[in-house]
């Protein structure tokens, strides 16, 4: 579902690594249906669609519906989700934090039709994660979403799997690369507006950057992490958040005079309070990373503080997270 940068990157990743994936994990993923904003196509056979041709058609015509072949047919989105004989749906439509659509409906329909789901769409999870997890468990399917937080950096997997023998008490981190880049450029002397324009020019910020600079994106990622790692049942409404729109050079300079740096910090405290706000942190703090990097510090009962740093976004990085989830689902299927 969705054939923008992320799912196109997934196709490229599959093309480049198919032999390796089969050798290491014993699976050969086949794409049997694709939907973009202009329509949907479904393979008539379980051999799946030709991946090179799929990319070329999208590049030349801007839509998969031009993939004319006796091997495929046009389909409505609902028909594709309900009828196609696939094991997994990958949901990568644009994030909508107002009502989660259309991704929320796609995910619910897929789960109800006994399909496993991998999503990189933060909207449905930020607004309805507890109920989606409950629905997946009821229908005995797997819902995975590692690409929603940290892109290719395995933030959710690290906390969930690598710290299994411990108990995470709290965490705090930089979960939005766009705001981190803007604040980093302001550290170098740019005004907020100039730093934002620079981020736009480099492709780090959208034409409408409000989801990033007003804190919505970081708040959504905070909800997902708190629910998955801590076991909370929160939604976006449970987060108190503010962005960086009102940060000025005087704030940057005042913090710098004290050996501090301003960062947009998302935090889950021991008393389960969820907050996103600009904070002045010590320049030697492990969270003090620059550019578009993400960083998160988990505080655990026995291991103390553990910090994970990595790229927070990017098509191929997020595609690698989707592949990671697909491999995990394959392992679940093989055990059942």
C-alpha positions in Angstrom: 0.0 0.0 0.0 1.7 3.2 -1.3 4.5 3.2 -3.8 6.5 6.2 -3.0 10.1 6.5 -1.9 9.9 3.9 0.9 8.2 1.0 -1.0 10.2 1.7 -4.2 13.3 1.5 -2.0 12.0 -1.8 -0.6 11.7 -3.2 -4.2 15.3 -2.0 -5.0 16.5 -3.7 -1.8 14.8 -7.0 -2.7 16.3 -6.8 -6.2 19.8 -6.3 -4.8 19.6 -8.8 -2.0 17.2 -11.6 -3.1 19.8 -14.3 -3.3 21.3 -13.3 0.1 17.9 -13.2 1.7 17.1 -16.7 0.5 20.5 -18.0 1.6 20.3 -16.5 5.1 16.6 -16.7 5.8 15.1 -19.2 3.4 12.6 -16.9 1.9 12.0 -15.3 -1.5 9.5 -12.4 -1.0 7.2 -11.9 -4.0 5.1 -8.7 -4.5 1.7 -9.7 -5.8 -0.2 -6.4 -5.5 0.7 -2.7 -5.4 -1.4 0.4 -4.9 -0.5 4.0 -5.4 -2.6 7.2 -5.4 -3.9 6.5 -8.9 -4.9 2.9 -8.6 -4.0 -0.7 -7.8 -2.7 -3.8 -9.7 -2.7 -7.4 -8.7 -0.7 -10.3 -10.1 -2.8 -13.0 -11.7 -0.3 -15.7 -10.5 1.6 -16.2 -7.3 4.8 -15.7 -9.2 4.3 -12.0 -8.5 5.0 -8.9 -10.4 8.3 -8.2 -12.3 10.1 -5.9 -9.9 12.4 -4.2 -12.4 9.4 -3.5 -14.7 7.4 -2.2 -11.7 10.0 0.4 -10.9 10.4 1.4 -14.6 6.7 1.8 -15.1 6.4 4.0 -11.9 9.4 6.1 -13.1 8.1 6.7 -16.6 4.4 7.0 -16.0 4.1 8.0 -12.3 1.7 5.2 -11.5 1.7 1.4 -11.3 -1.6 1.2 -13.2 0.3 1.5 -16.4 1.8 -1.9 -15.7 -0.1 -3.5 -18.6 0.4 -7.2 -18.8 -1.6 -10.4 -19.2 0.0 -11.4 -15.9 -1.8 -8.7 -13.8 -5.2 -7.0 -13.5 -6.4 -3.7 -12.2 -8.0 -3.9 -8.8 -9.7 -1.7 -6.2 -7.8 -1.2 -2.9 -10.5 -3.1 -0.9 -10.5 -6.0 -3.4 -6.7 -6.2 -3.3 -6.6 -6.3 0.5 -9.5 -8.8 0.8 -8.9 -11.1 -2.1 -5.3 -11.3 -3.0 -3.6 -14.5 -1.8 -0.8 -12.7 0.1 0.6 -13.3 3.6 1.7 -9.7 4.4 0.6 -6.2 3.7 3.2 -3.4 3.8 1.5 -0.1 4.6 3.6 2.9 3.5 1.0 5.6 2.6 1.6 9.1 3.9 1.3 9.8 7.6 -1.9 11.5 8.7 -2.0 12.4 12.4 -5.6 13.8 12.2 -7.5 10.6 11.6 -4.9 8.1 10.5 -6.4 7.6 7.1 -6.2 5.9 4.7 -3.6 3.8 6.5 -5.8 3.0 9.5 -8.5 1.5 7.3 -5.9 -0.5 5.3 -4.4 -2.0 8.4 -7.8 -2.9 10.0 -9.0 -4.5 6.8 -5.8 -6.5 6.3 -5.8 -7.8 9.9 -9.5 -8.7 9.7 -8.7 -10.7 6.5 -6.0 -12.6 8.4 -3.0 -10.9 6.8 0.1 -9.9 8.7 1.0 -6.2 8.6 4.2 -4.2 8.4 3.7 -0.5 8.6 5.9 2.5 8.5 2.9 4.8 8.8 3.0 6.5 12.2 -0.6 7.9 12.0 -2.6 4.8 12.7 -0.3 3.8 15.6 -0.2 7.2 17.2 -4.0 7.3 17.2 -5.0 3.7 17.8 -2.0 1.5 18.6 -3.5 -0.3 21.6 -6.7 -1.3 19.7 -4.7 -2.3 16.6 -2.4 -4.6 18.6 -5.5 -6.1 20.3 -7.1 -6.7 16.9 -4.0 -8.4 15.5 -3.7 -10.7 18.6 -7.4 -11.6 18.3 -7.0 -12.5 14.6 -3.8 -14.3 15.3 -1.6 -12.2 12.9 1.6 -10.2 13.4 1.7 -6.4 13.4 5.2 -4.9 13.1 6.3 -1.3 12.7 10.0 -1.0 13.4 10.4 1.6 10.6 8.1 4.1 12.3 10.7 5.0 14.9 14.4 5.6 14.0 14.1 4.5 10.3 16.7 1.9 9.8 18.1 2.3 13.3 16.6 -0.6 15.3 15.4 1.4 18.3 12.3 -0.6 19.0 14.1 -4.0 18.5 17.0 -3.0 20.7 14.7 -2.2 23.6 12.3 -5.1 23.1 14.8 -7.9 22.4 18.2 -6.9 23.5 17.0 -5.8 27.0 14.7 -8.8 27.5 16.3 -9.7 30.8 16.0 -6.2 32.2 13.2 -3.8 32.9 13.2 -0.4 31.2 12.1 2.3 33.6 12.2 5.4 31.4 13.7 6.8 28.2 14.4 10.1 26.5 15.7 10.9 23.1 15.8 12.9 19.9 13.3 11.2 17.6 13.0 13.7 14.8 15.9 14.3 12.4 14.5 17.5 10.8 14.3 19.5 14.0 17.6 18.2 15.1 19.2 19.4 11.8 17.5 22.9 12.2 18.7 23.2 15.8 22.2 22.1 14.7 22.3 24.8 12.0 21.1 27.4 14.5 24.1 26.3 16.7 26.2 27.4 13.8 24.7 30.9 13.7 21.7 30.6 11.4 18.3 32.0 12.3 15.4 29.6 12.7 14.0 30.6 9.3 17.3 30.3 7.5 17.9 26.9 9.1 14.4 25.8 8.1 15.0 26.9 4.5 18.3 25.1 4.4 16.6 21.9 5.7 14.0 22.3 2.9 16.8 22.8 0.3 18.5 19.6 1.4 15.2 17.6 1.4 15.1 17.2 5.2 12.0 19.3 5.6 8.7 19.2 3.7 7.1 22.2 2.0 4.8 22.2 5.0 7.1 21.3 7.9 4.5 21.7 10.7 4.5 18.0 11.6 8.2 18.2 12.4 8.8 21.7 13.8 5.6 21.7 15.9 6.5 18.4 17.6 3.7 16.1 16.2 6.2 13.7 14.6 8.3 13.3 17.7 5.1 12.9 19.8 3.8 10.1 17.5 7.1 8.3 17.8 7.1 8.7 21.6 3.7 7.1 21.8 4.8 4.1 19.6 7.9 3.6 21.7 6.2 3.9 25.1 3.5 1.5 24.1 5.9 -1.1 22.6 8.7 -0.8 25.0 7.1 0.1 28.3 3.8 -1.6 27.7 1.7 1.5 28.0 -1.7 2.0 26.2 -1.3 5.6 25.2 -2.3 7.6 22.1 -1.3 11.0 20.8 -3.8 12.7 23.1 -1.8 11.5 26.1 1.3 13.5 25.1 2.1 17.1 26.2 4.2 18.5 23.4 5.6 21.6 21.9 7.9 22.1 18.9 10.9 24.4 18.1 9.0 27.1 16.2 9.7 29.7 19.0 13.4 28.9 19.5 15.5 32.0 18.7 19.2 32.7 18.5 19.1 34.3 21.9 18.0 30.9 23.4 20.8 29.1 21.6 23.4 31.6 22.7 22.1 31.6 26.3 22.3 27.8 26.5 25.8 27.8 24.9 27.1 30.3 27.5 26.3 27.6 30.1 27.8 24.7 28.2 24.4 23.5 27.1 22.8 22.7 23.7 19.0 23.0 22.9 17.5 19.8 21.5 13.9 18.7 21.0 13.6 15.9 23.6 10.8 13.3 23.7 10.7 11.6 27.1 8.8 8.9 29.0 9.4 9.2 32.7 9.2 6.5 35.4 5.7 7.8 36.3 4.7 7.3 32.7 4.4 11.0 31.8 4.9 11.6 28.0 6.5 14.9 27.1 8.0 16.4 24.0 9.7 19.9 24.3 12.9 21.8 23.5 15.3 21.3 26.4 18.8 22.5 27.1 21.1 19.5 27.7 24.8 19.2 28.5 27.0 19.3 25.3 28.6 16.1 26.6 25.3 14.2 27.0 25.2 11.1 24.7 22.0 12.5 23.2 23.9 15.6 22.0 24.1 14.5 18.3 24.1 16.8 15.3 22.5 16.9 11.9 19.7 14.5 11.1 20.8 11.8 13.6 18.4 10.3 16.1 19.5 9.2 19.6 17.7 7.6 22.5 18.8 6.7 26.0 17.0 3.9 27.8 17.2 3.7 31.6 16.9 0.1 32.8 16.7 -1.3 36.2 19.9 -3.3 36.1 21.9 -2.2 33.1 21.7 1.5 33.8 21.7 3.9 30.8 22.1 2.6 27.3 22.1 5.0 24.3 21.4 4.1 20.7 22.4 6.6 17.9 21.7 6.3 14.2 20.0 7.7 11.1 16.4 8.5 11.7 15.0 8.5 8.2 15.7 7.8 4.5 14.1 5.6 1.9 16.6 2.8 1.9 17.1 2.9 5.7 13.3 2.6 6.3 13.1 -0.1 3.6 15.7 -2.1 5.6 13.4 -1.8 8.6 10.5 -3.2 6.6 12.7 -6.1 5.5 13.7 -6.7 9.1 10.0 -7.0 10.0 9.3 -9.3 7.1 12.1 -11.6 8.2 10.6 -11.7 11.7 7.1 -12.4 10.4 8.6 -15.2 8.3 10.2 -16.7 11.4 6.8 -16.5 13.3 5.1 -18.2 10.4 7.7 -21.0 10.3 7.2 -21.7 14.0 3.4 -21.9 13.8 
